[in-house]
Every structure is written in C-alpha cells, then in structure tokens.
Amino acid sequence: MEAQVGSVPYMKGGEPLFINMESDVGVLQLHGFTSTPHQFRECSQYFVKRGYTVYTPLIAGHGTSPRELAKTTANDWMRSTNEALQFLRRYVKHVFVIGNSFGGNLAFWLAHKYPGALTGVVSLGTPIVLRWQRIIYFRVYTYGWLKEYYRKLGRDYKVDYIDLSDEVSYPVIPVSSLREFLRFIRATVPALKTVRVPTLMIQADRDPVVHPKSVQIIHEHLGSDYKKVYWLNGRYHTLPDIDRREEVFHKVDKFIEELMTNL
C-alpha cells in the first residue's frame, strides 16, 4: 500500500524519516522549498551513526503534488515545523535544527517562536536575498499573475532560484506559493534579533540561488552571542547533496559536540 498524506500519495522517496536512537540529542532536519526529506538522506545516515535521534519531517504541501502546495500558506509551513519540533521533543532533551535553504528560515522562526526550546541552529544557504532578485520579483508580480505554475528551468540557468536538487522535488512551482515563499523569507530578518540560540551558518560563496550577502545579513541581525559562519568555496546550493557534503556534516557534528560539551 502506498504511503499517503491524507488522501494524497507521497512522491516516491519523499516520505518523512524518523530514526529513534534513544539519545539525549535529536537532530531536526528541515528541507527546502518544493523539496522533500530525501535531500537529507546521507545527512541522516551520518548522524544516526553518531548515535543521534534524527527526524526529517515533510513540510505541508510538499512531497505530494504542486497542486497540494498551492493550497498551503506560510502558516501551514510553520505549523508543520512546530508539530515536528513538539514530536521530537518527546524523545530527546536537546534539539539541534538543521535547515537547508528555506528550511533555514523555518529554523529561525522556531528559534524566535520558542526561545529556550532549541540547543542550536544550523543554517545551510538560508535565503534572505536571492540571486537575480529583481528579475524574480518582476516576473512574479507582473505577468506572473496570469500564470498558475512556474516551470523550473535547468540546473545552470541563473534564475532557477529554488532548490536545485532534481531527485525528489516538484518540476513546477505554483506561482501563488512562490509569492508566499518570498513574503516568508522577507519576514526572517525582523525576527532574528530575538534569536539567542547558538547558530552555525554555512554558505557557499558562489551559491547560484542565494546571494552570499544573505549570511552576512543574518549574522549582523542575529541576537545570539554565539554565531559562526563557515564559507564553502564553490557553486553550491543544496548543501546536503553536494560532493563536499562530508565536510558539511563534519562541521555540523563539531558544532553539536562543542555545544554539548559546554552544557
């Protein structure tokens, strides 16, 4: 029997993942916009081997069909994230949230909404400013009103501004959802000053989707006393999927170890 979200089947490989290692430490992994938990598959294996409990939920509207995404708003995405946090907290004492791209915006929202609930946040290529942002806004808020869906372009096309992983994600983006996404990422900056949790930001200097100034803005506005930036040299966006993912996993692991040692 095929797994479903309500009456809608999951995309193959897009199911949520929970592995309980009966650890005090839990890793909550939040996927990118239009993507699925599949992009964290290697990351999950890495942290399970480290003995951590891992949960990668499916954000509302994702992992099923673009039509389902079009029915959701940022409130639904935040509700999914909140439910995921409350679920994981039943099993662990310390929660570290890893957010990839849009998942990073959700991670910062959690840290803002629930001060003291998180032990650490890891932001992977979180968008504040997008590459070719003026073109994107022009398209979405002019003739975009006449279109129901925006078709994703090739990996190397510069205005393909959503997740570049083409394994388990939507081939098209509902334009209404894209507008909601743009509004949601704009709301990240005002909330950052209330975020006190230790934060590790990892950013590629030639990210084709997110402008590198995004991480600089996050660092400047973040209220935490512990905030570190790790730069990757290269043209990367979906960091859990890249050929240097082991380097990313190792940096995140060291961040978790450092904070747990100092508790």
VMD Tcl script that draws the C-alpha trace (Angstrom):
set ca {
  {0.00 0.00 0.00}
  {1.39 3.40 -0.98}
  {2.02 5.85 1.86}
  {-0.19 8.93 1.81}
  {-0.65 12.39 3.27}
  {-4.39 12.33 3.88}
  {-5.79 11.10 0.57}
  {-2.76 12.21 -1.48}
  {0.11 9.75 -2.17}
  {3.67 10.69 -1.29}
  {6.14 11.20 -4.10}
  {8.38 8.15 -4.22}
  {11.25 8.84 -1.84}
  {9.58 11.92 -0.39}
  {8.37 10.38 2.87}
  {9.28 11.82 6.28}
  {12.00 10.00 8.21}
  {12.28 9.33 11.94}
  {15.02 7.18 13.49}
  {14.97 6.91 17.28}
  {18.43 6.16 18.65}
  {17.27 6.71 22.25}
  {19.74 9.55 22.52}
  {19.56 12.76 24.54}
  {20.40 14.60 21.31}
  {17.95 14.97 18.46}
  {18.58 16.43 15.02}
  {15.59 18.05 13.33}
  {16.26 18.46 9.60}
  {14.09 20.87 7.59}
  {14.13 20.56 3.81}
  {13.99 23.31 1.21}
  {11.09 24.85 -0.68}
  {9.47 22.39 -3.15}
  {11.84 19.68 -1.92}
  {11.44 16.70 0.42}
  {13.24 14.86 3.26}
  {15.07 12.92 0.54}
  {17.70 15.68 0.33}
  {18.80 14.76 3.88}
  {19.23 11.04 3.22}
  {23.06 10.99 3.57}
  {22.97 13.51 6.39}
  {20.53 11.29 8.29}
  {22.80 8.27 7.91}
  {25.75 10.29 9.15}
  {24.04 11.45 12.34}
  {22.45 8.09 13.06}
  {25.97 6.61 13.01}
  {26.92 9.28 15.52}
  {24.15 7.96 17.74}
  {21.73 10.89 17.41}
  {17.99 10.58 17.02}
  {17.02 12.04 13.64}
  {13.73 13.43 12.40}
  {13.17 14.86 8.93}
  {9.52 15.89 8.59}
  {7.65 16.70 5.41}
  {6.57 20.34 5.33}
  {2.91 20.93 4.46}
  {2.19 20.90 0.73}
  {5.46 19.18 -0.15}
  {6.24 15.65 -1.27}
  {2.86 15.10 -2.90}
  {1.92 17.36 -5.83}
  {2.29 21.03 -6.78}
  {-1.48 21.37 -6.55}
  {-1.30 20.45 -2.86}
  {1.45 23.03 -2.31}
  {-0.77 25.69 -3.87}
  {-3.36 25.02 -1.15}
  {-0.91 25.92 1.62}
  {0.40 29.16 3.11}
  {3.29 30.11 5.38}
  {1.02 29.43 8.34}
  {0.76 25.79 7.23}
  {4.54 25.54 6.79}
  {5.11 26.99 10.26}
  {2.51 24.66 11.76}
  {4.27 21.64 10.22}
  {7.56 22.80 11.69}
  {6.05 23.39 15.11}
  {4.47 19.93 15.12}
  {7.80 18.40 14.12}
  {9.59 20.12 17.00}
  {6.99 19.04 19.54}
  {7.15 15.47 18.23}
  {10.94 15.26 18.51}
  {10.96 16.79 21.99}
  {9.03 13.77 23.25}
  {12.11 11.65 22.61}
  {15.15 13.87 23.29}
  {16.38 16.51 25.73}
  {18.39 18.60 23.29}
  {17.22 19.60 19.81}
  {19.52 20.85 17.06}
  {17.75 22.14 13.96}
  {19.42 21.94 10.56}
  {17.62 23.98 7.93}
  {18.55 23.74 4.28}
  {17.68 26.84 2.22}
  {14.02 27.68 3.06}
  {14.33 25.15 5.90}
  {16.77 27.61 7.49}
  {14.09 30.32 7.50}
  {11.80 27.86 9.26}
  {14.56 27.01 11.75}
  {14.99 30.69 12.65}
  {11.22 31.02 13.01}
  {11.27 28.11 15.50}
  {14.09 29.73 17.48}
  {12.13 33.01 17.54}
  {8.83 31.36 18.46}
  {10.20 29.02 21.14}
  {13.12 30.66 22.95}
  {14.93 28.09 25.05}
  {13.49 25.09 23.18}
  {16.49 24.62 20.90}
  {20.11 23.88 21.76}
  {21.49 25.00 18.41}
  {20.58 26.05 14.87}
  {22.46 25.22 11.68}
  {21.63 27.37 8.67}
  {22.60 25.96 5.26}
  {22.32 28.52 2.48}
  {19.34 30.29 4.04}
  {17.80 32.87 1.68}
  {17.38 36.50 2.63}
  {18.48 37.93 -0.70}
  {18.17 35.84 -3.85}
  {20.36 35.90 -6.91}
  {18.68 37.92 -9.66}
  {16.10 39.04 -7.13}
  {14.76 41.99 -9.14}
  {14.09 39.76 -12.12}
  {12.34 37.22 -9.89}
  {10.06 39.82 -8.32}
  {9.33 41.38 -11.71}
  {8.28 38.04 -13.14}
  {6.17 37.01 -10.16}
  {4.40 40.31 -9.65}
  {3.77 41.24 -13.30}
  {2.85 38.57 -15.82}
  {3.13 36.00 -13.02}
  {-0.43 36.94 -12.04}
  {-1.54 35.32 -15.30}
  {0.20 32.02 -14.66}
  {-0.77 29.23 -12.30}
  {2.62 27.49 -12.32}
  {6.20 28.44 -12.95}
  {8.22 25.68 -14.60}
  {11.67 25.11 -13.12}
  {14.49 25.67 -15.54}
  {17.77 23.82 -15.99}
  {20.32 23.48 -13.19}
  {22.64 26.06 -14.72}
  {20.07 28.66 -15.65}
  {20.76 31.62 -13.37}
  {17.19 32.46 -12.39}
  {16.33 28.92 -11.27}
  {16.12 30.16 -7.73}
  {14.50 27.28 -5.89}
  {16.22 24.08 -4.72}
  {18.49 22.63 -7.38}
  {18.20 19.01 -6.26}
  {16.25 17.31 -9.05}
  {15.86 13.93 -7.40}
  {12.65 14.22 -5.37}
  {11.14 17.66 -5.82}
  {8.45 19.37 -7.87}
  {9.14 20.16 -11.55}
  {6.85 23.19 -11.31}
  {6.12 25.78 -8.62}
  {2.66 27.24 -8.01}
  {3.03 30.99 -8.52}
  {0.81 31.66 -5.50}
  {3.16 29.55 -3.35}
  {6.17 31.36 -4.74}
  {4.69 34.69 -3.65}
  {4.05 33.22 -0.21}
  {7.65 31.99 -0.09}
  {9.00 35.44 -0.96}
  {6.88 37.08 1.75}
  {8.01 34.48 4.28}
  {11.75 34.95 3.70}
  {11.32 38.73 3.99}
  {9.89 38.20 7.47}
  {13.03 36.37 8.67}
  {15.21 39.43 9.33}
  {12.91 41.24 11.81}
  {12.70 38.06 13.92}
  {16.46 37.44 14.07}
  {17.14 39.92 16.88}
  {15.10 37.73 19.25}
  {17.04 34.58 18.33}
  {19.53 33.85 21.13}
  {20.35 30.23 20.35}
  {23.91 29.35 19.21}
  {24.00 29.30 15.43}
  {26.29 27.90 12.75}
  {25.81 29.34 9.26}
  {27.27 27.51 6.26}
  {27.22 29.29 2.93}
  {28.77 28.72 -0.49}
  {30.45 31.86 -1.84}
  {29.07 31.23 -5.34}
  {25.65 29.88 -4.41}
  {23.63 30.14 -7.66}
  {20.34 30.59 -5.78}
  {21.01 32.55 -2.58}
  {23.14 35.69 -2.66}
  {26.07 35.38 -0.23}
  {25.08 38.69 1.37}
  {22.22 36.70 2.94}
  {24.52 35.12 5.51}
  {26.08 38.49 6.26}
  {22.64 39.96 6.96}
  {21.73 37.01 9.18}
  {24.98 37.32 11.12}
  {24.50 41.07 11.58}
  {20.92 40.85 12.86}
  {21.13 37.61 14.85}
  {20.72 38.15 18.60}
  {22.89 35.20 19.60}
  {26.28 35.74 21.26}
  {27.47 32.52 19.60}
  {27.27 32.82 15.83}
  {29.78 31.40 13.38}
  {29.99 31.44 9.61}
  {31.70 28.74 7.59}
  {32.28 29.55 3.92}
  {32.47 26.92 1.21}
  {34.34 27.86 -1.94}
  {32.20 26.78 -4.84}
  {28.95 27.00 -6.75}
  {26.65 25.08 -4.42}
  {23.15 25.50 -3.05}
  {21.59 22.27 -1.78}
  {24.39 21.60 0.68}
  {23.29 18.17 1.98}
  {23.53 16.91 -1.62}
  {26.86 18.34 -2.77}
  {30.08 16.43 -3.42}
  {31.57 18.08 -0.29}
  {28.71 17.00 1.96}
  {31.03 15.08 4.30}
  {32.82 18.36 5.01}
  {29.46 19.98 5.80}
  {28.39 17.08 8.03}
  {31.70 17.19 9.90}
  {31.36 20.93 10.61}
  {27.83 20.44 11.90}
  {28.92 17.48 14.04}
  {31.73 19.53 15.62}
  {29.24 22.32 16.34}
  {26.95 19.87 18.14}
  {29.85 18.32 20.06}
  {31.12 21.72 21.18}
  {27.75 22.84 22.50}
  {27.00 19.55 24.23}
  {30.43 19.57 25.89}
  {29.80 23.05 27.28}
  {26.36 22.34 28.73}
}
mol new
graphics top color blue
foreach p $ca { graphics top sphere $p radius 0.5 }
foreach p [lrange $ca 0 end-1] q [lrange $ca 1 end] { graphics top cylinder $p $q radius 0.2 }
display resetview
